[in-house]
Amino acid sequence: MASHHHSLLSFAALATTFSIVLLCSCSLIEALNEGFIVDLIHRDSPKSPFYNPSETHSQRVAKALRRSINRVNSFKPTSSVYPNSLQTDIFSDIGGGEYLMKYFVGTPPVPILGVADTGSDLIWLQCKPCTECYNQTAPFFDPEKSTTYKRISCTSSQCESLDYIDTSCSKDRKSCQYSVNYGDKSFSKGDLAVDTLTLNSTSSRPVPLLKTIIGCGLNNSLTSGVTGSGIVGLGGGSKSLVSQLHSSIGGKFSYCLVPFIYSEDNTSSKLNFGSHAVVSGFGTVSTPLVLHKRPHTYYYLTLEAMSVGNKRLELSSSSASGGSKGNIIIDSGSTLTYFPAEFYSKFESAVAEEINFKRIDDPSHLLSLCYNSSDDIDVPNITAHFSGADVKLNPTNAFWPITDELVCLAFQAGQQSIFGSVAQSNMLVGYDHVEKTVSFKPMDCTKL
């Protein structure tokens, strides 16, 4: 069986990306024609405003696990969402602040730090005069000082409720009000407006994105206490940053997440738009993006089976998540990967059968299958069989160092199947809204 295993000895210090700060920018002609690249900076990197030098690796991992578990617990099963019901809650726990994005808004441009999330759509930020806002380190954005800020009128076609964004008329019936609620009880309400967003690119001059739809939040709550201002939605809905950039970036974006140990060395992950986001060449596999009627926000894929060594485990259509089309969400904001309980149990057993070392309990009781990291455990080959795309997982995609002494399987049972960020690290993951595909290519993300 040796050929079906990889050594995990060198991975004890290696935790994968779980929270990233996104420092972003762009240049109208060259960037939009040629695409542009943005640095992703880990939340716990010394470059991050949230860096806490007094925290240990174990404390950071434990916090990331709890954020991930809160996020998946606030996802509602897909069956309750479509085809007939329109819910006003976004499933996910948005407040965890897994990724943060630096951008600029207004004329003159004001720097904003927001939570970047593939699981939500609207771009919103905290604005003056804020009636009820949470504390943030930077000043609130003052729309009165921006010469390009303009509130959207009630009668505009831009003032429409979409998926999880409710809209209504202000009391004077002149301006469009929005309201968005998240599964963890976070919310934002305020004026829907347009203004210039400016992004910084690593590959070109800053790019102003004119007349971008934003929410100017006057009543906001982020339950996690993250001090960033608002959210930058990278989801599939029409008001997300990706959708608003759609024609100029050809509907394409991709990212490459570095394992955590490298972000501690200040190595950045990357977010790519447009032509820079194309995923192609040797080793590339692609699977259809499944668009449910509602919600458009989430990126659904079809997972047919998981292989562990020589054993292939089929996701039966009778399981909670189903073997049907669009049975798993790919989500950069969830650390772990989640399967329905019955399938997870079979998967964990198959992995344990391949490892001839004694299991150890996770003292935090957050993860189920753990081993002593000083044991040179052989991790079996694990492959995710998506429709038309076999994605091979490296040992670092499958096992996560929880402490200096403990490595654990980075999978868990959940009510919603989710392909999380540990499983996606050291891969170029590309989303193509035109071809409606998600592509994967093995990549050393530290070299990009």
TATAPE-V237115 format. One record per residue. N is the residue number from 0. RES is the residue in one small letter. SS is DSSP state (@ for helix, = for strand, . for the rest). PHI is phi in whole degrees, 0 to 359 (NA if undefined). BURIAL is + if it has 16 or more other ideal C-beta (glycine too) atoms within 10 Angstrom, else -. Layout:
n=N res=RES ss=SS phi=PHI burial=BURIAL
n=N res=RES ss=SS phi=PHI burial=BURIAL
This chain:
n=0 res=m ss=. phi=NA burial=-
n=1 res=a ss=@ phi=304 burial=-
n=2 res=s ss=@ phi=291 burial=-
n=3 res=h ss=@ phi=261 burial=+
n=4 res=h ss== phi=230 burial=+
n=5 res=h ss== phi=237 burial=+
n=6 res=s ss== phi=283 burial=-
n=7 res=l ss=. phi=252 burial=+
n=8 res=l ss=@ phi=305 burial=-
n=9 res=s ss=@ phi=275 burial=-
n=10 res=f ss=@ phi=258 burial=+
n=11 res=a ss=. phi=298 burial=+
n=12 res=a ss=. phi=264 burial=-
n=13 res=l ss=. phi=250 burial=+
n=14 res=a ss=. phi=251 burial=+
n=15 res=t ss== phi=271 burial=+
n=16 res=t ss=. phi=302 burial=+
n=17 res=f ss=. phi=236 burial=+
n=18 res=s ss=. phi=215 burial=+
n=19 res=i ss== phi=229 burial=+
n=20 res=v ss== phi=261 burial=+
n=21 res=l ss== phi=259 burial=+
n=22 res=l ss== phi=253 burial=+
n=23 res=c ss=. phi=231 burial=+
n=24 res=s ss== phi=188 burial=+
n=25 res=c ss=. phi=207 burial=+
n=26 res=s ss=. phi=210 burial=+
n=27 res=l ss=@ phi=312 burial=-
n=28 res=i ss=@ phi=286 burial=-
n=29 res=e ss=@ phi=289 burial=-
n=30 res=a ss=@ phi=293 burial=+
n=31 res=l ss=@ phi=287 burial=+
n=32 res=n ss=@ phi=282 burial=-
n=33 res=e ss=@ phi=261 burial=-
n=34 res=g ss=. phi=89 burial=+
n=35 res=f ss== phi=211 burial=+
n=36 res=i ss== phi=236 burial=+
n=37 res=v ss== phi=236 burial=+
n=38 res=d ss== phi=283 burial=+
n=39 res=l ss== phi=250 burial=+
n=40 res=i ss== phi=245 burial=+
n=41 res=h ss== phi=298 burial=+
n=42 res=r ss=. phi=307 burial=+
n=43 res=d ss=. phi=261 burial=+
n=44 res=s ss=. phi=284 burial=+
n=45 res=p ss=. phi=303 burial=-
n=46 res=k ss=. phi=283 burial=-
n=47 res=s ss=. phi=276 burial=+
n=48 res=p ss=. phi=292 burial=-
n=49 res=f ss=. phi=262 burial=+
n=50 res=y ss=. phi=297 burial=-
n=51 res=n ss=. phi=239 burial=-
n=52 res=p ss=. phi=296 burial=-
n=53 res=s ss=. phi=277 burial=-
n=54 res=e ss=. phi=282 burial=-
n=55 res=t ss=. phi=275 burial=-
n=56 res=h ss=@ phi=305 burial=+
n=57 res=s ss=@ phi=298 burial=+
n=58 res=q ss=@ phi=295 burial=-
n=59 res=r ss=@ phi=295 burial=+
n=60 res=v ss=@ phi=296 burial=+
n=61 res=a ss=@ phi=300 burial=+
n=62 res=k ss=@ phi=295 burial=+
n=63 res=a ss=@ phi=296 burial=+
n=64 res=l ss=@ phi=297 burial=+
n=65 res=r ss=@ phi=294 burial=-
n=66 res=r ss=@ phi=298 burial=+
n=67 res=s ss=@ phi=296 burial=+
n=68 res=i ss=@ phi=293 burial=+
n=69 res=n ss=@ phi=299 burial=+
n=70 res=r ss=@ phi=295 burial=+
n=71 res=v ss=@ phi=291 burial=+
n=72 res=n ss=@ phi=291 burial=+
n=73 res=s ss=. phi=265 burial=+
n=74 res=f ss=. phi=284 burial=+
n=75 res=k ss=. phi=265 burial=-
n=76 res=p ss=. phi=304 burial=-
n=77 res=t ss=@ phi=303 burial=+
n=78 res=s ss=@ phi=299 burial=-
n=79 res=s ss=@ phi=278 burial=-
n=80 res=v ss=. phi=262 burial=+
n=81 res=y ss=. phi=221 burial=-
n=82 res=p ss=. phi=267 burial=-
n=83 res=n ss=. phi=261 burial=-
n=84 res=s ss=. phi=262 burial=-
n=85 res=l ss=. phi=248 burial=-
n=86 res=q ss=. phi=263 burial=+
n=87 res=t ss=. phi=261 burial=-
n=88 res=d ss== phi=264 burial=+
n=89 res=i ss== phi=284 burial=+
n=90 res=f ss=. phi=301 burial=+
n=91 res=s ss=. phi=278 burial=+
n=92 res=d ss=. phi=284 burial=+
n=93 res=i ss=@ phi=276 burial=+
n=94 res=g ss=@ phi=286 burial=+
n=95 res=g ss=@ phi=295 burial=+
n=96 res=g ss=. phi=63 burial=+
n=97 res=e ss=. phi=300 burial=+
n=98 res=y ss== phi=232 burial=+
n=99 res=l ss== phi=237 burial=+
n=100 res=m ss== phi=234 burial=+
n=101 res=k ss== phi=267 burial=+
n=102 res=y ss== phi=215 burial=+
n=103 res=f ss== phi=234 burial=+
n=104 res=v ss== phi=228 burial=+
n=105 res=g ss=. phi=91 burial=+
n=106 res=t ss=. phi=228 burial=+
n=107 res=p ss=. phi=291 burial=-
n=108 res=p ss=. phi=291 burial=+
n=109 res=v ss== phi=249 burial=+
n=110 res=p ss== phi=290 burial=-
n=111 res=i ss== phi=229 burial=+
n=112 res=l ss== phi=244 burial=+
n=113 res=g ss== phi=237 burial=+
n=114 res=v ss== phi=285 burial=+
n=115 res=a ss== phi=266 burial=+
n=116 res=d ss== phi=210 burial=+
n=117 res=t ss=. phi=284 burial=+
n=118 res=g ss=. phi=257 burial=+
n=119 res=s ss=. phi=211 burial=+
n=120 res=d ss=. phi=246 burial=+
n=121 res=l ss=. phi=295 burial=+
n=122 res=i ss=. phi=268 burial=+
n=123 res=w ss== phi=225 burial=+
n=124 res=l ss== phi=215 burial=+
n=125 res=q ss== phi=281 burial=+
n=126 res=c ss== phi=236 burial=+
n=127 res=k ss=. phi=281 burial=-
n=128 res=p ss=. phi=273 burial=-
n=129 res=c ss=. phi=284 burial=+
n=130 res=t ss=. phi=280 burial=-
n=131 res=e ss== phi=222 burial=-
n=132 res=c ss=. phi=230 burial=+
n=133 res=y ss=. phi=270 burial=+
n=134 res=n ss=. phi=291 burial=-
n=135 res=q ss=. phi=224 burial=+
n=136 res=t ss=. phi=288 burial=-
n=137 res=a ss=. phi=274 burial=-
n=138 res=p ss=. phi=295 burial=-
n=139 res=f ss=. phi=292 burial=+
n=140 res=f ss== phi=291 burial=+
n=141 res=d ss=. phi=252 burial=-
n=142 res=p ss=@ phi=298 burial=+
n=143 res=e ss=@ phi=297 burial=-
n=144 res=k ss=@ phi=267 burial=-
n=145 res=s ss=. phi=259 burial=+
n=146 res=t ss=. phi=284 burial=-
n=147 res=t ss=. phi=255 burial=+
n=148 res=y ss=. phi=283 burial=+
n=149 res=k ss== phi=213 burial=-
n=150 res=r ss== phi=290 burial=+
n=151 res=i ss=. phi=276 burial=+
n=152 res=s ss== phi=280 burial=-
n=153 res=c ss=. phi=302 burial=+
n=154 res=t ss=. phi=275 burial=-
n=155 res=s ss=. phi=290 burial=-
n=156 res=s ss=. phi=294 burial=-
n=157 res=q ss=. phi=287 burial=+
n=158 res=c ss=. phi=267 burial=+
n=159 res=e ss=. phi=223 burial=-
n=160 res=s ss=. phi=285 burial=-
n=161 res=l ss== phi=225 burial=+
n=162 res=d ss=. phi=47 burial=+
n=163 res=y ss=. phi=261 burial=+
n=164 res=i ss== phi=255 burial=+
n=165 res=d ss== phi=271 burial=-
n=166 res=t ss== phi=232 burial=+
n=167 res=s ss== phi=204 burial=-
n=168 res=c ss== phi=267 burial=-
n=169 res=s ss=. phi=291 burial=-
n=170 res=k ss=. phi=300 burial=-
n=171 res=d ss=. phi=276 burial=-
n=172 res=r ss=. phi=58 burial=-
n=173 res=k ss=. phi=260 burial=-
n=174 res=s ss== phi=242 burial=+
n=175 res=c ss== phi=273 burial=+
n=176 res=q ss== phi=256 burial=+
n=177 res=y ss== phi=240 burial=+
n=178 res=s ss== phi=214 burial=+
n=179 res=v ss== phi=228 burial=+
n=180 res=n ss== phi=238 burial=+
n=181 res=y ss== phi=248 burial=+
n=182 res=g ss=. phi=296 burial=+
n=183 res=d ss=. phi=265 burial=+
n=184 res=k ss=. phi=78 burial=-
n=185 res=s ss=. phi=289 burial=+
n=186 res=f ss== phi=202 burial=+
n=187 res=s ss== phi=213 burial=+
n=188 res=k ss== phi=222 burial=+
n=189 res=g ss== phi=168 burial=+
n=190 res=d ss== phi=268 burial=+
n=191 res=l ss== phi=276 burial=+
n=192 res=a ss== phi=214 burial=+
n=193 res=v ss== phi=239 burial=+
n=194 res=d ss== phi=201 burial=+
n=195 res=t ss== phi=276 burial=+
n=196 res=l ss== phi=256 burial=+
n=197 res=t ss== phi=241 burial=+
n=198 res=l ss== phi=244 burial=+
n=199 res=n ss== phi=260 burial=+
n=200 res=s ss=. phi=254 burial=+
n=201 res=t ss=. phi=284 burial=+
n=202 res=s ss=. phi=247 burial=+
n=203 res=s ss=. phi=199 burial=+
n=204 res=r ss=. phi=289 burial=-
n=205 res=p ss=. phi=302 burial=+
n=206 res=v ss== phi=244 burial=+
n=207 res=p ss== phi=278 burial=+
n=208 res=l ss== phi=254 burial=+
n=209 res=l ss== phi=286 burial=-
n=210 res=k ss== phi=51 burial=-
n=211 res=t ss== phi=278 burial=+
n=212 res=i ss== phi=286 burial=+
n=213 res=i ss== phi=226 burial=+
n=214 res=g ss== phi=257 burial=+
n=215 res=c ss== phi=266 burial=+
n=216 res=g ss== phi=283 burial=+
n=217 res=l ss== phi=249 burial=+
n=218 res=n ss== phi=213 burial=-
n=219 res=n ss== phi=225 burial=+
n=220 res=s ss== phi=212 burial=+
n=221 res=l ss=. phi=245 burial=+
n=222 res=t ss=. phi=291 burial=+
n=223 res=s ss=. phi=282 burial=+
n=224 res=g ss=. phi=79 burial=-
n=225 res=v ss=. phi=297 burial=+
n=226 res=t ss=. phi=268 burial=+
n=227 res=g ss=. phi=288 burial=+
n=228 res=s ss=. phi=259 burial=+
n=229 res=g ss=. phi=78 burial=+
n=230 res=i ss== phi=231 burial=+
n=231 res=v ss== phi=243 burial=+
n=232 res=g ss== phi=280 burial=+
n=233 res=l ss=. phi=247 burial=+
n=234 res=g ss=. phi=284 burial=+
n=235 res=g ss=. phi=267 burial=+
n=236 res=g ss=. phi=288 burial=+
n=237 res=s ss=. phi=291 burial=+
n=238 res=k ss=. phi=262 burial=+
n=239 res=s ss=. phi=286 burial=+
n=240 res=l ss=@ phi=301 burial=+
n=241 res=v ss=@ phi=298 burial=+
n=242 res=s ss=@ phi=291 burial=+
n=243 res=q ss=@ phi=291 burial=+
n=244 res=l ss=. phi=275 burial=+
n=245 res=h ss=. phi=320 burial=-
n=246 res=s ss=. phi=292 burial=-
n=247 res=s ss=. phi=289 burial=+
n=248 res=i ss=. phi=250 burial=+
n=249 res=g ss=. phi=61 burial=+
n=250 res=g ss=. phi=70 burial=+
n=251 res=k ss== phi=242 burial=+
n=252 res=f ss== phi=214 burial=+
n=253 res=s ss== phi=211 burial=+
n=254 res=y ss== phi=216 burial=+
n=255 res=c ss== phi=224 burial=+
n=256 res=l ss=. phi=262 burial=+
n=257 res=v ss=. phi=278 burial=+
n=258 res=p ss== phi=300 burial=+
n=259 res=f ss=@ phi=305 burial=+
n=260 res=i ss=@ phi=300 burial=+
n=261 res=y ss=@ phi=282 burial=+
n=262 res=s ss=@ phi=292 burial=+
n=263 res=e ss=. phi=293 burial=+
n=264 res=d ss=. phi=268 burial=-
n=265 res=n ss=. phi=71 burial=-
n=266 res=t ss=. phi=280 burial=+
n=267 res=s ss=. phi=268 burial=+
n=268 res=s ss== phi=281 burial=+
n=269 res=k ss== phi=229 burial=+
n=270 res=l ss== phi=239 burial=+
n=271 res=n ss== phi=242 burial=+
n=272 res=f ss== phi=235 burial=+
n=273 res=g ss=@ phi=70 burial=+
n=274 res=s ss=@ phi=297 burial=-
n=275 res=h ss=@ phi=291 burial=+
n=276 res=a ss=@ phi=269 burial=+
n=277 res=v ss=. phi=294 burial=+
n=278 res=v ss=. phi=251 burial=+
n=279 res=s ss=. phi=207 burial=-
n=280 res=g ss=. phi=95 burial=-
n=281 res=f ss=. phi=304 burial=-
n=282 res=g ss=. phi=89 burial=-
n=283 res=t ss=. phi=285 burial=-
n=284 res=v ss== phi=232 burial=+
n=285 res=s ss== phi=229 burial=+
n=286 res=t ss== phi=227 burial=+
n=287 res=p ss== phi=296 burial=+
n=288 res=l ss=. phi=275 burial=+
n=289 res=v ss== phi=263 burial=+
n=290 res=l ss=. phi=261 burial=-
n=291 res=h ss=. phi=287 burial=+
n=292 res=k ss=. phi=303 burial=-
n=293 res=r ss=. phi=218 burial=+
n=294 res=p ss=. phi=272 burial=+
n=295 res=h ss=. phi=279 burial=+
n=296 res=t ss=. phi=301 burial=+
n=297 res=y ss=. phi=274 burial=+
n=298 res=y ss=. phi=264 burial=+
n=299 res=y ss== phi=266 burial=+
n=300 res=l ss== phi=238 burial=+
n=301 res=t ss=. phi=249 burial=+
n=302 res=l ss== phi=262 burial=+
n=303 res=e ss== phi=272 burial=+
n=304 res=a ss== phi=194 burial=+
n=305 res=m ss== phi=236 burial=+
n=306 res=s ss== phi=252 burial=+
n=307 res=v ss== phi=234 burial=+
n=308 res=g ss=. phi=60 burial=+
n=309 res=n ss=. phi=266 burial=-
n=310 res=k ss== phi=262 burial=+
n=311 res=r ss== phi=255 burial=-
n=312 res=l ss== phi=252 burial=+
n=313 res=e ss== phi=278 burial=-
n=314 res=l ss=. phi=277 burial=+
n=315 res=s ss=. phi=288 burial=-
n=316 res=s ss=. phi=291 burial=-
n=317 res=s ss=. phi=274 burial=-
n=318 res=s ss=. phi=289 burial=+
n=319 res=a ss=. phi=305 burial=+
n=320 res=s ss=. phi=273 burial=+
n=321 res=g ss=. phi=83 burial=+
n=322 res=g ss=. phi=267 burial=+
n=323 res=s ss=. phi=280 burial=-
n=324 res=k ss=. phi=297 burial=-
n=325 res=g ss=. phi=66 burial=+
n=326 res=n ss=. phi=262 burial=+
n=327 res=i ss== phi=215 burial=+
n=328 res=i ss== phi=263 burial=+
n=329 res=i ss== phi=269 burial=+
n=330 res=d ss=. phi=216 burial=+
n=331 res=s ss=. phi=284 burial=+
n=332 res=g ss=. phi=272 burial=+
n=333 res=s ss=. phi=260 burial=+
n=334 res=t ss=. phi=289 burial=+
n=335 res=l ss=. phi=271 burial=+
n=336 res=t ss== phi=253 burial=+
n=337 res=y ss== phi=240 burial=+
n=338 res=f ss== phi=233 burial=+
n=339 res=p ss=. phi=304 burial=+
n=340 res=a ss=@ phi=307 burial=-
n=341 res=e ss=@ phi=295 burial=-
n=342 res=f ss=@ phi=289 burial=+
n=343 res=y ss=@ phi=301 burial=+
n=344 res=s ss=@ phi=301 burial=-
n=345 res=k ss=@ phi=295 burial=+
n=346 res=f ss=@ phi=295 burial=+
n=347 res=e ss=@ phi=299 burial=+
n=348 res=s ss=@ phi=299 burial=-
n=349 res=a ss=@ phi=296 burial=+
n=350 res=v ss=@ phi=292 burial=+
n=351 res=a ss=@ phi=298 burial=+
n=352 res=e ss=@ phi=298 burial=-
n=353 res=e ss=@ phi=273 burial=+
n=354 res=i ss=. phi=247 burial=+
n=355 res=n ss=. phi=266 burial=-
n=356 res=f ss=. phi=227 burial=-
n=357 res=k ss=. phi=287 burial=-
n=358 res=r ss=. phi=290 burial=-
n=359 res=i ss== phi=235 burial=+
n=360 res=d ss=. phi=284 burial=-
n=361 res=d ss=. phi=282 burial=+
n=362 res=p ss=. phi=300 burial=-
n=363 res=s ss=. phi=276 burial=-
n=364 res=h ss=. phi=59 burial=-
n=365 res=l ss=. phi=267 burial=+
n=366 res=l ss=. phi=237 burial=+
n=367 res=s ss=. phi=260 burial=+
n=368 res=l ss=. phi=250 burial=+
n=369 res=c ss== phi=230 burial=+
n=370 res=y ss== phi=222 burial=+
n=371 res=n ss== phi=289 burial=-
n=372 res=s ss=. phi=289 burial=+
n=373 res=s ss=. phi=283 burial=-
n=374 res=d ss=. phi=288 burial=-
n=375 res=d ss=. phi=279 burial=-
n=376 res=i ss=. phi=285 burial=+
n=377 res=d ss== phi=268 burial=+
n=378 res=v ss== phi=273 burial=+
n=379 res=p ss== phi=294 burial=+
n=380 res=n ss=. phi=298 burial=+
n=381 res=i ss== phi=238 burial=+
n=382 res=t ss== phi=233 burial=-
n=383 res=a ss== phi=267 burial=+
n=384 res=h ss== phi=266 burial=+
n=385 res=f ss== phi=279 burial=+
n=386 res=s ss=. phi=301 burial=-
n=387 res=g ss=. phi=79 burial=-
n=388 res=a ss== phi=214 burial=+
n=389 res=d ss== phi=266 burial=-
n=390 res=v ss== phi=255 burial=+
n=391 res=k ss== phi=279 burial=-
n=392 res=l ss== phi=261 burial=+
n=393 res=n ss=. phi=285 burial=+
n=394 res=p ss=@ phi=308 burial=+
n=395 res=t ss=@ phi=287 burial=+
n=396 res=n ss=@ phi=280 burial=+
n=397 res=a ss=@ phi=258 burial=+
n=398 res=f ss== phi=242 burial=+
n=399 res=w ss== phi=238 burial=+
n=400 res=p ss== phi=288 burial=+
n=401 res=i ss=. phi=273 burial=+
n=402 res=t ss=. phi=224 burial=+
n=403 res=d ss=. phi=296 burial=-
n=404 res=e ss=. phi=257 burial=-
n=405 res=l ss== phi=230 burial=+
n=406 res=v ss== phi=240 burial=+
n=407 res=c ss== phi=227 burial=+
n=408 res=l ss== phi=297 burial=+
n=409 res=a ss=. phi=272 burial=+
n=410 res=f ss== phi=229 burial=+
n=411 res=q ss== phi=206 burial=+
n=412 res=a ss== phi=282 burial=+
n=413 res=g ss=. phi=207 burial=+
n=414 res=q ss=. phi=283 burial=-
n=415 res=q ss=. phi=232 burial=+
n=416 res=s ss=. phi=287 burial=+
n=417 res=i ss== phi=221 burial=+
n=418 res=f ss== phi=263 burial=+
n=419 res=g ss=. phi=266 burial=+
n=420 res=s ss=@ phi=284 burial=+
n=421 res=v ss=@ phi=299 burial=+
n=422 res=a ss=@ phi=294 burial=+
n=423 res=q ss=@ phi=263 burial=+
n=424 res=s ss=. phi=291 burial=+
n=425 res=n ss=. phi=54 burial=+
n=426 res=m ss== phi=224 burial=+
n=427 res=l ss== phi=274 burial=+
n=428 res=v ss== phi=247 burial=+
n=429 res=g ss== phi=245 burial=+
n=430 res=y ss== phi=249 burial=+
n=431 res=d ss== phi=236 burial=+
n=432 res=h ss=. phi=287 burial=+
n=433 res=v ss=. phi=279 burial=-
n=434 res=e ss=. phi=284 burial=-
n=435 res=k ss=. phi=58 burial=-
n=436 res=t ss== phi=224 burial=+
n=437 res=v ss== phi=239 burial=+
n=438 res=s ss== phi=243 burial=+
n=439 res=f ss== phi=232 burial=+
n=440 res=k ss== phi=218 burial=+
n=441 res=p ss== phi=300 burial=-
n=442 res=m ss=. phi=203 burial=+
n=443 res=d ss=. phi=276 burial=-
n=444 res=c ss=@ phi=293 burial=+
n=445 res=t ss=@ phi=286 burial=+
n=446 res=k ss=@ phi=265 burial=-
n=447 res=l ss=. phi=279 burial=-
